[in-house]
Amino acid sequence: MIKHICMFKMKESANGKSGYENAMEAAARLDGFEQKIPSLKKIEVKLNSKEAPQDNYELVLICDFDDIEGLNAYQKNPLHVEFGKMLAEVRESRACIDYEF
């Protein structure tokens, strides 16, 4: 199994919304990915607490795949590609790790 964890630091403001609002929109766009992308076995989407330090990342995705091929298929899936385009407009930075478990 492969665990894929991505964290996103949002721009303070983008597309007329705050970083937190863009994080909430991104989280909402992920609804249904687990049912629509066959190689994605599990996804957790979490938003940083509003009371947490301002320099924290606002959004984290925690995904499970059977293998690296499944992760690669997810990366190329049109739903994920569109999601990535949306995030590119509103994120400041990204941190990611993929590991076997």
Biopython code that builds the backbone (N, CA, C, O; Angstrom):
import numpy as np
from Bio.PDB.StructureBuilder import StructureBuilder

atoms = [
    (1, "MET", "N", (0.847, -1.183, 0.000)),
    (1, "MET", "CA", (0.000, 0.000, 0.000)),
    (1, "MET", "C", (0.892, 1.246, 0.000)),
    (1, "MET", "O", (1.990, 1.255, 0.556)),
    (2, "ILE", "N", (0.378, 2.289, -0.641)),
    (2, "ILE", "CA", (1.075, 3.574, -0.701)),
    (2, "ILE", "C", (0.216, 4.629, -0.007)),
    (2, "ILE", "O", (-0.978, 4.760, -0.277)),
    (3, "LYS", "N", (0.845, 5.365, 0.880)),
    (3, "LYS", "CA", (0.196, 6.516, 1.520)),
    (3, "LYS", "C", (0.747, 7.765, 0.829)),
    (3, "LYS", "O", (1.961, 7.929, 0.710)),
    (4, "HIS", "N", (-0.142, 8.634, 0.378)),
    (4, "HIS", "CA", (0.202, 9.869, -0.338)),
    (4, "HIS", "C", (-0.360, 11.016, 0.500)),
    (4, "HIS", "O", (-1.576, 11.155, 0.639)),
    (5, "ILE", "N", (0.534, 11.834, 1.056)),
    (5, "ILE", "CA", (0.110, 12.944, 1.899)),
    (5, "ILE", "C", (0.581, 14.242, 1.248)),
    (5, "ILE", "O", (1.771, 14.422, 0.987)),
    (6, "CYS", "N", (-0.357, 15.135, 0.993)),
    (6, "CYS", "CA", (-0.051, 16.456, 0.413)),
    (6, "CYS", "C", (-0.624, 17.535, 1.314)),
    (6, "CYS", "O", (-1.774, 17.464, 1.747)),
    (7, "MET", "N", (0.200, 18.533, 1.585)),
    (7, "MET", "CA", (-0.245, 19.696, 2.348)),
    (7, "MET", "C", (-0.115, 20.930, 1.469)),
    (7, "MET", "O", (0.830, 21.061, 0.692)),
    (8, "PHE", "N", (-1.077, 21.826, 1.606)),
    (8, "PHE", "CA", (-1.098, 23.034, 0.786)),
    (8, "PHE", "C", (-1.173, 24.267, 1.668)),
    (8, "PHE", "O", (-2.021, 24.375, 2.555)),
    (9, "LYS", "N", (-0.266, 25.191, 1.402)),
    (9, "LYS", "CA", (-0.288, 26.516, 2.017)),
    (9, "LYS", "C", (-0.923, 27.435, 1.000)),
    (9, "LYS", "O", (-0.416, 27.585, -0.112)),
    (10, "MET", "N", (-2.023, 28.047, 1.372)),
    (10, "MET", "CA", (-2.761, 28.894, 0.450)),
    (10, "MET", "C", (-2.215, 30.315, 0.432)),
    (10, "MET", "O", (-1.648, 30.797, 1.412)),
    (11, "LYS", "N", (-2.400, 30.971, -0.706)),
    (11, "LYS", "CA", (-2.100, 32.402, -0.782)),
    (11, "LYS", "C", (-3.034, 33.117, 0.186)),
    (11, "LYS", "O", (-4.159, 32.672, 0.415)),
    (12, "GLU", "N", (-2.575, 34.207, 0.743)),
    (12, "GLU", "CA", (-3.400, 34.951, 1.694)),
    (12, "GLU", "C", (-4.746, 35.309, 1.083)),
    (12, "GLU", "O", (-5.777, 35.284, 1.755)),
    (13, "SER", "N", (-4.719, 35.644, -0.210)),
    (13, "SER", "CA", (-5.952, 35.922, -0.923)),
    (13, "SER", "C", (-5.724, 35.618, -2.399)),
    (13, "SER", "O", (-4.668, 35.921, -2.954)),
    (14, "ALA", "N", (-6.721, 35.021, -3.018)),
    (14, "ALA", "CA", (-6.659, 34.689, -4.444)),
    (14, "ALA", "C", (-8.072, 34.482, -4.960)),
    (14, "ALA", "O", (-8.932, 33.958, -4.250)),
    (15, "ASN", "N", (-8.307, 34.892, -6.190)),
    (15, "ASN", "CA", (-9.627, 34.752, -6.811)),
    (15, "ASN", "C", (-10.737, 35.374, -5.962)),
    (15, "ASN", "O", (-11.866, 34.884, -5.944)),
    (16, "GLY", "N", (-10.406, 36.445, -5.269)),
    (16, "GLY", "CA", (-11.405, 37.157, -4.473)),
    (16, "GLY", "C", (-11.781, 36.485, -3.167)),
    (16, "GLY", "O", (-12.767, 36.869, -2.538)),
    (17, "LYS", "N", (-11.003, 35.477, -2.742)),
    (17, "LYS", "CA", (-11.309, 34.746, -1.507)),
    (17, "LYS", "C", (-10.077, 34.687, -0.622)),
    (17, "LYS", "O", (-8.947, 34.819, -1.092)),
    (18, "SER", "N", (-10.315, 34.488, 0.657)),
    (18, "SER", "CA", (-9.214, 34.302, 1.598)),
    (18, "SER", "C", (-8.590, 32.917, 1.397)),
    (18, "SER", "O", (-9.167, 32.053, 0.737)),
    (19, "GLY", "N", (-7.427, 32.730, 1.965)),
    (19, "GLY", "CA", (-6.778, 31.427, 1.894)),
    (19, "GLY", "C", (-7.639, 30.327, 2.479)),
    (19, "GLY", "O", (-7.732, 29.236, 1.918)),
    (20, "TYR", "N", (-8.268, 30.616, 3.609)),
    (20, "TYR", "CA", (-9.116, 29.610, 4.243)),
    (20, "TYR", "C", (-10.335, 29.295, 3.383)),
    (20, "TYR", "O", (-10.728, 28.135, 3.267)),
    (21, "GLU", "N", (-10.930, 30.309, 2.785)),
    (21, "GLU", "CA", (-12.079, 30.076, 1.894)),
    (21, "GLU", "C", (-11.668, 29.227, 0.695)),
    (21, "GLU", "O", (-12.423, 28.349, 0.278)),
    (22, "ASN", "N", (-10.486, 29.473, 0.136)),
    (22, "ASN", "CA", (-10.012, 28.662, -0.981)),
    (22, "ASN", "C", (-9.703, 27.236, -0.541)),
    (22, "ASN", "O", (-9.917, 26.294, -1.304)),
    (23, "ALA", "N", (-9.204, 27.069, 0.676)),
    (23, "ALA", "CA", (-8.979, 25.721, 1.205)),
    (23, "ALA", "C", (-10.303, 24.977, 1.350)),
    (23, "ALA", "O", (-10.390, 23.791, 1.031)),
    (24, "MET", "N", (-11.340, 25.678, 1.836)),
    (24, "MET", "CA", (-12.665, 25.058, 1.969)),
    (24, "MET", "C", (-13.224, 24.676, 0.602)),
    (24, "MET", "O", (-13.819, 23.608, 0.451)),
    (25, "GLU", "N", (-13.037, 25.541, -0.395)),
    (25, "GLU", "CA", (-13.514, 25.223, -1.734)),
    (25, "GLU", "C", (-12.777, 24.010, -2.302)),
    (25, "GLU", "O", (-13.389, 23.132, -2.911)),
    (26, "ALA", "N", (-11.467, 23.969, -2.099)),
    (26, "ALA", "CA", (-10.683, 22.826, -2.577)),
    (26, "ALA", "C", (-11.173, 21.536, -1.926)),
    (26, "ALA", "O", (-11.341, 20.521, -2.600)),
    (27, "ALA", "N", (-11.398, 21.579, -0.626)),
    (27, "ALA", "CA", (-11.895, 20.402, 0.089)),
    (27, "ALA", "C", (-13.235, 19.949, -0.478)),
    (27, "ALA", "O", (-13.459, 18.751, -0.654)),
    (28, "ALA", "N", (-14.119, 20.884, -0.762)),
    (28, "ALA", "CA", (-15.435, 20.550, -1.315)),
    (28, "ALA", "C", (-15.309, 19.911, -2.695)),
    (28, "ALA", "O", (-16.080, 19.014, -3.034)),
    (29, "ARG", "N", (-14.348, 20.365, -3.490)),
    (29, "ARG", "CA", (-14.167, 19.807, -4.837)),
    (29, "ARG", "C", (-13.710, 18.351, -4.805)),
    (29, "ARG", "O", (-13.864, 17.635, -5.794)),
    (30, "LEU", "N", (-13.156, 17.912, -3.694)),
    (30, "LEU", "CA", (-12.678, 16.535, -3.573)),
    (30, "LEU", "C", (-13.789, 15.547, -3.243)),
    (30, "LEU", "O", (-13.577, 14.335, -3.271)),
    (31, "ASP", "N", (-14.955, 16.058, -2.935)),
    (31, "ASP", "CA", (-16.090, 15.198, -2.604)),
    (31, "ASP", "C", (-16.385, 14.267, -3.772)),
    (31, "ASP", "O", (-16.580, 14.724, -4.899)),
    (32, "GLY", "N", (-16.419, 12.997, -3.516)),
    (32, "GLY", "CA", (-16.735, 12.013, -4.544)),
    (32, "GLY", "C", (-15.528, 11.436, -5.266)),
    (32, "GLY", "O", (-15.678, 10.502, -6.054)),
    (33, "PHE", "N", (-14.328, 11.968, -5.019)),
    (33, "PHE", "CA", (-13.140, 11.438, -5.701)),
    (33, "PHE", "C", (-12.977, 9.944, -5.440)),
    (33, "PHE", "O", (-12.619, 9.190, -6.344)),
    (34, "GLU", "N", (-13.238, 9.516, -4.210)),
    (34, "GLU", "CA", (-13.050, 8.120, -3.839)),
    (34, "GLU", "C", (-13.940, 7.195, -4.671)),
    (34, "GLU", "O", (-13.544, 6.074, -4.989)),
    (35, "GLN", "N", (-15.134, 7.658, -5.021)),
    (35, "GLN", "CA", (-16.049, 6.849, -5.822)),
    (35, "GLN", "C", (-15.758, 6.972, -7.318)),
    (35, "GLN", "O", (-16.098, 6.071, -8.086)),
    (36, "LYS", "N", (-15.136, 8.068, -7.740)),
    (36, "LYS", "CA", (-14.952, 8.336, -9.166)),
    (36, "LYS", "C", (-13.571, 7.953, -9.708)),
    (36, "LYS", "O", (-13.394, 7.842, -10.921)),
    (37, "ILE", "N", (-12.598, 7.754, -8.824)),
    (37, "ILE", "CA", (-11.245, 7.407, -9.268)),
    (37, "ILE", "C", (-10.932, 6.021, -8.724)),
    (37, "ILE", "O", (-10.666, 5.874, -7.531)),
    (38, "PRO", "N", (-10.961, 4.998, -9.584)),
    (38, "PRO", "CA", (-10.842, 3.615, -9.129)),
    (38, "PRO", "C", (-9.582, 3.298, -8.319)),
    (38, "PRO", "O", (-9.653, 2.499, -7.384)),
    (39, "SER", "N", (-8.451, 3.888, -8.641)),
    (39, "SER", "CA", (-7.209, 3.542, -7.939)),
    (39, "SER", "C", (-7.110, 4.187, -6.555)),
    (39, "SER", "O", (-6.268, 3.787, -5.751)),
    (40, "LEU", "N", (-7.950, 5.169, -6.270)),
    (40, "LEU", "CA", (-7.956, 5.842, -4.977)),
    (40, "LEU", "C", (-8.787, 5.021, -3.995)),
    (40, "LEU", "O", (-10.012, 4.967, -4.100)),
    (41, "LYS", "N", (-8.121, 4.391, -3.055)),
    (41, "LYS", "CA", (-8.808, 3.492, -2.121)),
    (41, "LYS", "C", (-9.418, 4.232, -0.936)),
    (41, "LYS", "O", (-10.457, 3.828, -0.414)),
    (42, "LYS", "N", (-8.767, 5.323, -0.509)),
    (42, "LYS", "CA", (-9.270, 6.090, 0.637)),
    (42, "LYS", "C", (-8.691, 7.491, 0.552)),
    (42, "LYS", "O", (-7.537, 7.674, 0.164)),
    (43, "ILE", "N", (-9.502, 8.483, 0.918)),
    (43, "ILE", "CA", (-9.021, 9.860, 0.988)),
    (43, "ILE", "C", (-9.588, 10.522, 2.235)),
    (43, "ILE", "O", (-10.777, 10.409, 2.534)),
    (44, "GLU", "N", (-8.718, 11.211, 2.951)),
    (44, "GLU", "CA", (-9.117, 12.066, 4.065)),
    (44, "GLU", "C", (-8.716, 13.481, 3.689)),
    (44, "GLU", "O", (-7.605, 13.715, 3.215)),
    (45, "VAL", "N", (-9.605, 14.404, 3.899)),
    (45, "VAL", "CA", (-9.352, 15.810, 3.602)),
    (45, "VAL", "C", (-9.573, 16.579, 4.893)),
    (45, "VAL", "O", (-10.649, 16.518, 5.489)),
    (46, "LYS", "N", (-8.538, 17.308, 5.321)),
    (46, "LYS", "CA", (-8.620, 18.030, 6.598)),
    (46, "LYS", "C", (-8.200, 19.476, 6.411)),
    (46, "LYS", "O", (-7.272, 19.780, 5.662)),
    (47, "LEU", "N", (-8.901, 20.363, 7.106)),
    (47, "LEU", "CA", (-8.567, 21.783, 7.138)),
    (47, "LEU", "C", (-7.924, 22.101, 8.481)),
    (47, "LEU", "O", (-8.328, 21.577, 9.519)),
    (48, "ASN", "N", (-6.923, 22.962, 8.443)),
    (48, "ASN", "CA", (-6.255, 23.408, 9.648)),
    (48, "ASN", "C", (-7.236, 24.193, 10.524)),
    (48, "ASN", "O", (-8.092, 24.914, 10.011)),
    (49, "SER", "N", (-7.112, 24.053, 11.806)),
    (49, "SER", "CA", (-7.954, 24.801, 12.739)),
    (49, "SER", "C", (-7.709, 26.299, 12.573)),
    (49, "SER", "O", (-6.571, 26.741, 12.418)),
    (50, "LYS", "N", (-8.783, 27.062, 12.607)),
    (50, "LYS", "CA", (-8.659, 28.523, 12.507)),
    (50, "LYS", "C", (-7.869, 29.103, 13.679)),
    (50, "LYS", "O", (-7.300, 30.188, 13.562)),
    (51, "GLU", "N", (-7.830, 28.399, 14.795)),
    (51, "GLU", "CA", (-7.107, 28.866, 15.975)),
    (51, "GLU", "C", (-5.627, 28.494, 15.939)),
    (51, "GLU", "O", (-4.858, 28.939, 16.791)),
    (52, "ALA", "N", (-5.221, 27.686, 14.969)),
    (52, "ALA", "CA", (-3.824, 27.250, 14.866)),
    (52, "ALA", "C", (-2.960, 28.395, 14.320)),
    (52, "ALA", "O", (-3.495, 29.369, 13.790)),
    (53, "PRO", "N", (-1.651, 28.288, 14.441)),
    (53, "PRO", "CA", (-0.767, 29.348, 13.935)),
    (53, "PRO", "C", (-1.013, 29.670, 12.462)),
    (53, "PRO", "O", (-1.279, 28.777, 11.657)),
    (54, "GLN", "N", (-0.923, 30.938, 12.125)),
    (54, "GLN", "CA", (-1.185, 31.429, 10.768)),
    (54, "GLN", "C", (-0.232, 30.849, 9.732)),
    (54, "GLN", "O", (-0.584, 30.763, 8.555)),
    (55, "ASP", "N", (0.975, 30.448, 10.148)),
    (55, "ASP", "CA", (1.934, 29.933, 9.172)),
    (55, "ASP", "C", (1.767, 28.438, 8.890)),
    (55, "ASP", "O", (2.530, 27.872, 8.107)),
    (56, "ASN", "N", (0.781, 27.793, 9.517)),
    (56, "ASN", "CA", (0.481, 26.392, 9.206)),
    (56, "ASN", "C", (-0.075, 26.265, 7.790)),
    (56, "ASN", "O", (-0.603, 27.224, 7.228)),
    (57, "TYR", "N", (0.051, 25.084, 7.233)),
    (57, "TYR", "CA", (-0.624, 24.774, 5.983)),
    (57, "TYR", "C", (-2.120, 24.671, 6.271)),
    (57, "TYR", "O", (-2.520, 24.201, 7.336)),
    (58, "GLU", "N", (-2.946, 25.111, 5.320)),
    (58, "GLU", "CA", (-4.398, 25.128, 5.553)),
    (58, "GLU", "C", (-5.107, 23.832, 5.181)),
    (58, "GLU", "O", (-6.175, 23.539, 5.719)),
    (59, "LEU", "N", (-4.533, 23.056, 4.275)),
    (59, "LEU", "CA", (-5.239, 21.893, 3.728)),
    (59, "LEU", "C", (-4.295, 20.703, 3.645)),
    (59, "LEU", "O", (-3.145, 20.841, 3.229)),
    (60, "VAL", "N", (-4.787, 19.536, 4.043)),
    (60, "VAL", "CA", (-4.019, 18.303, 3.894)),
    (60, "VAL", "C", (-4.908, 17.231, 3.260)),
    (60, "VAL", "O", (-6.087, 17.104, 3.590)),
    (61, "LEU", "N", (-4.316, 16.469, 2.346)),
    (61, "LEU", "CA", (-4.967, 15.308, 1.727)),
    (61, "LEU", "C", (-4.163, 14.082, 2.128)),
    (61, "LEU", "O", (-2.939, 14.059, 1.997)),
    (62, "ILE", "N", (-4.855, 13.071, 2.613)),
    (62, "ILE", "CA", (-4.207, 11.825, 3.016)),
    (62, "ILE", "C", (-4.889, 10.720, 2.214)),
    (62, "ILE", "O", (-6.055, 10.397, 2.440)),
    (63, "CYS", "N", (-4.138, 10.148, 1.272)),
    (63, "CYS", "CA", (-4.721, 9.198, 0.317)),
    (63, "CYS", "C", (-4.025, 7.850, 0.397)),
    (63, "CYS", "O", (-2.824, 7.773, 0.656)),
    (64, "ASP", "N", (-4.795, 6.782, 0.170)),
    (64, "ASP", "CA", (-4.257, 5.422, 0.120)),
    (64, "ASP", "C", (-4.461, 4.834, -1.265)),
    (64, "ASP", "O", (-5.502, 5.019, -1.897)),
    (65, "PHE", "N", (-3.433, 4.114, -1.722)),
    (65, "PHE", "CA", (-3.448, 3.412, -3.003)),
    (65, "PHE", "C", (-2.881, 2.018, -2.800)),
    (65, "PHE", "O", (-2.083, 1.798, -1.889)),
    (66, "ASP", "N", (-3.282, 1.081, -3.636)),
    (66, "ASP", "CA", (-2.741, -0.279, -3.536)),
    (66, "ASP", "C", (-1.243, -0.307, -3.813)),
    (66, "ASP", "O", (-0.498, -1.058, -3.184)),
    (67, "ASP", "N", (-0.809, 0.527, -4.770)),
    (67, "ASP", "CA", (0.593, 0.501, -5.193)),
    (67, "ASP", "C", (0.939, 1.815, -5.893)),
    (67, "ASP", "O", (0.080, 2.676, -6.082)),
    (68, "ILE", "N", (2.201, 1.954, -6.271)),
    (68, "ILE", "CA", (2.656, 3.193, -6.905)),
    (68, "ILE", "C", (1.980, 3.402, -8.264)),
    (68, "ILE", "O", (1.778, 4.540, -8.687)),
    (69, "GLU", "N", (1.633, 2.316, -8.942)),
    (69, "GLU", "CA", (0.926, 2.438, -10.212)),
    (69, "GLU", "C", (-0.443, 3.078, -10.012)),
    (69, "GLU", "O", (-0.894, 3.873, -10.836)),
    (70, "GLY", "N", (-1.099, 2.723, -8.906)),
    (70, "GLY", "CA", (-2.387, 3.341, -8.584)),
    (70, "GLY", "C", (-2.250, 4.834, -8.314)),
    (70, "GLY", "O", (-3.089, 5.631, -8.734)),
    (71, "LEU", "N", (-1.192, 5.204, -7.612)),
    (71, "LEU", "CA", (-0.930, 6.625, -7.372)),
    (71, "LEU", "C", (-0.667, 7.347, -8.682)),
    (71, "LEU", "O", (-1.174, 8.448, -8.899)),
    (72, "ASN", "N", (0.119, 6.737, -9.552)),
    (72, "ASN", "CA", (0.415, 7.351, -10.849)),
    (72, "ASN", "C", (-0.850, 7.514, -11.697)),
    (72, "ASN", "O", (-1.013, 8.519, -12.389)),
    (73, "ALA", "N", (-1.737, 6.526, -11.639)),
    (73, "ALA", "CA", (-3.006, 6.625, -12.374)),
    (73, "ALA", "C", (-3.853, 7.771, -11.817)),
    (73, "ALA", "O", (-4.483, 8.505, -12.579)),
    (74, "TYR", "N", (-3.869, 7.924, -10.508)),
    (74, "TYR", "CA", (-4.596, 9.022, -9.859)),
    (74, "TYR", "C", (-4.060, 10.370, -10.325)),
    (74, "TYR", "O", (-4.831, 11.277, -10.637)),
    (75, "GLN", "N", (-2.731, 10.496, -10.370)),
    (75, "GLN", "CA", (-2.107, 11.759, -10.771)),
    (75, "GLN", "C", (-2.540, 12.176, -12.180)),
    (75, "GLN", "O", (-2.647, 13.369, -12.467)),
    (76, "LYS", "N", (-2.787, 11.205, -13.054)),
    (76, "LYS", "CA", (-3.144, 11.480, -14.451)),
    (76, "LYS", "C", (-4.651, 11.557, -14.686)),
    (76, "LYS", "O", (-5.095, 11.962, -15.760)),
    (77, "ASN", "N", (-5.430, 11.170, -13.687)),
    (77, "ASN", "CA", (-6.880, 11.174, -13.843)),
    (77, "ASN", "C", (-7.379, 12.597, -14.111)),
    (77, "ASN", "O", (-6.946, 13.527, -13.431)),
    (78, "PRO", "N", (-8.278, 12.791, -15.083)),
    (78, "PRO", "CA", (-8.775, 14.135, -15.409)),
    (78, "PRO", "C", (-9.361, 14.905, -14.214)),
    (78, "PRO", "O", (-9.209, 16.124, -14.143)),
    (79, "LEU", "N", (-10.017, 14.224, -13.288)),
    (79, "LEU", "CA", (-10.545, 14.902, -12.097)),
    (79, "LEU", "C", (-9.410, 15.499, -11.264)),
    (79, "LEU", "O", (-9.495, 16.636, -10.800)),
    (80, "HIS", "N", (-8.351, 14.713, -11.083)),
    (80, "HIS", "CA", (-7.205, 15.189, -10.313)),
    (80, "HIS", "C", (-6.478, 16.312, -11.054)),
    (80, "HIS", "O", (-6.040, 17.283, -10.437)),
    (81, "VAL", "N", (-6.352, 16.181, -12.359)),
    (81, "VAL", "CA", (-5.683, 17.225, -13.157)),
    (81, "VAL", "C", (-6.429, 18.552, -13.019)),
    (81, "VAL", "O", (-5.803, 19.594, -12.825)),
    (82, "GLU", "N", (-7.753, 18.525, -13.116)),
    (82, "GLU", "CA", (-8.559, 19.750, -12.958)),
    (82, "GLU", "C", (-8.415, 20.322, -11.555)),
    (82, "GLU", "O", (-8.294, 21.535, -11.381)),
    (83, "PHE", "N", (-8.428, 19.447, -10.559)),
    (83, "PHE", "CA", (-8.241, 19.883, -9.183)),
    (83, "PHE", "C", (-6.879, 20.573, -9.032)),
    (83, "PHE", "O", (-6.776, 21.616, -8.386)),
    (84, "GLY", "N", (-5.852, 19.994, -9.624)),
    (84, "GLY", "CA", (-4.514, 20.574, -9.566)),
    (84, "GLY", "C", (-4.447, 21.957, -10.197)),
    (84, "GLY", "O", (-3.745, 22.838, -9.700)),
    (85, "LYS", "N", (-5.172, 22.147, -11.287)),
    (85, "LYS", "CA", (-5.207, 23.461, -11.941)),
    (85, "LYS", "C", (-5.846, 24.502, -11.021)),
    (85, "LYS", "O", (-5.355, 25.625, -10.903)),
    (86, "MET", "N", (-6.935, 24.119, -10.377)),
    (86, "MET", "CA", (-7.589, 25.040, -9.436)),
    (86, "MET", "C", (-6.636, 25.410, -8.307)),
    (86, "MET", "O", (-6.509, 26.582, -7.954)),
    (87, "LEU", "N", (-5.965, 24.405, -7.742)),
    (87, "LEU", "CA", (-5.061, 24.663, -6.630)),
    (87, "LEU", "C", (-3.868, 25.525, -7.039)),
    (87, "LEU", "O", (-3.397, 26.347, -6.252)),
    (88, "ALA", "N", (-3.384, 25.343, -8.250)),
    (88, "ALA", "CA", (-2.238, 26.124, -8.721)),
    (88, "ALA", "C", (-2.514, 27.622, -8.674)),
    (88, "ALA", "O", (-1.593, 28.420, -8.493)),
    (89, "GLU", "N", (-3.761, 28.001, -8.833)),
    (89, "GLU", "CA", (-4.139, 29.416, -8.811)),
    (89, "GLU", "C", (-4.200, 29.996, -7.398)),
    (89, "GLU", "O", (-4.049, 31.204, -7.217)),
    (90, "VAL", "N", (-4.417, 29.150, -6.408)),
    (90, "VAL", "CA", (-4.682, 29.662, -5.065)),
    (90, "VAL", "C", (-3.655, 29.241, -4.010)),
    (90, "VAL", "O", (-3.723, 29.707, -2.873)),
    (91, "ARG", "N", (-2.723, 28.384, -4.359)),
    (91, "ARG", "CA", (-1.760, 27.924, -3.363)),
    (91, "ARG", "C", (-0.440, 28.674, -3.463)),
    (91, "ARG", "O", (-0.004, 29.104, -4.531)),
    (92, "GLU", "N", (0.159, 28.805, -2.311)),
    (92, "GLU", "CA", (1.476, 29.416, -2.216)),
    (92, "GLU", "C", (2.553, 28.344, -2.312)),
    (92, "GLU", "O", (3.568, 28.526, -2.985)),
    (93, "SER", "N", (2.318, 27.214, -1.625)),
    (93, "SER", "CA", (3.291, 26.126, -1.640)),
    (93, "SER", "C", (2.612, 24.796, -1.373)),
    (93, "SER", "O", (1.452, 24.732, -0.968)),
    (94, "ARG", "N", (3.381, 23.728, -1.616)),
    (94, "ARG", "CA", (2.891, 22.367, -1.488)),
    (94, "ARG", "C", (4.008, 21.532, -0.869)),
    (94, "ARG", "O", (5.179, 21.713, -1.204)),
    (95, "ALA", "N", (3.655, 20.631, 0.021)),
    (95, "ALA", "CA", (4.598, 19.651, 0.558)),
    (95, "ALA", "C", (3.948, 18.285, 0.415)),
    (95, "ALA", "O", (2.755, 18.126, 0.674)),
    (96, "CYS", "N", (4.737, 17.300, 0.003)),
    (96, "CYS", "CA", (4.163, 15.979, -0.287)),
    (96, "CYS", "C", (5.133, 14.889, 0.120)),
    (96, "CYS", "O", (6.350, 15.062, 0.060)),
    (97, "ILE", "N", (4.573, 13.761, 0.535)),
    (97, "ILE", "CA", (5.364, 12.563, 0.804)),
    (97, "ILE", "C", (4.541, 11.363, 0.378)),
    (97, "ILE", "O", (3.325, 11.330, 0.563)),
    (98, "ASP", "N", (5.222, 10.373, -0.197)),
    (98, "ASP", "CA", (4.607, 9.102, -0.584)),
    (98, "ASP", "C", (5.441, 8.004, 0.064)),
    (98, "ASP", "O", (6.666, 7.998, -0.061)),
    (99, "TYR", "N", (4.780, 7.068, 0.760)),
    (99, "TYR", "CA", (5.542, 5.997, 1.399)),
    (99, "TYR", "C", (4.721, 4.705, 1.426)),
    (99, "TYR", "O", (3.492, 4.720, 1.360)),
    (100, "GLU", "N", (5.438, 3.601, 1.524)),
    (100, "GLU", "CA", (4.787, 2.296, 1.629)),
    (100, "GLU", "C", (4.421, 2.034, 3.076)),
    (100, "GLU", "O", (5.153, 2.391, 4.000)),
    (101, "PHE", "N", (3.265, 1.400, 3.252)),
    (101, "PHE", "CA", (2.869, 1.011, 4.620)),
    (101, "PHE", "C", (2.219, -0.343, 4.594)),
    (101, "PHE", "O", (1.814, -0.853, 5.639)),
]
sb = StructureBuilder()
sb.init_structure("model")
sb.init_model(0)
sb.init_chain("A")
sb.init_seg("    ")
for serial, (resi, resn, name, xyz) in enumerate(atoms, 1):
    if name == "N":
        sb.init_residue(resn, " ", resi, " ")
    sb.init_atom(name, np.array(xyz, "f"), 0.0, 1.0, " ", f" {name:<3s}", serial, name[0])
structure = sb.get_structure()
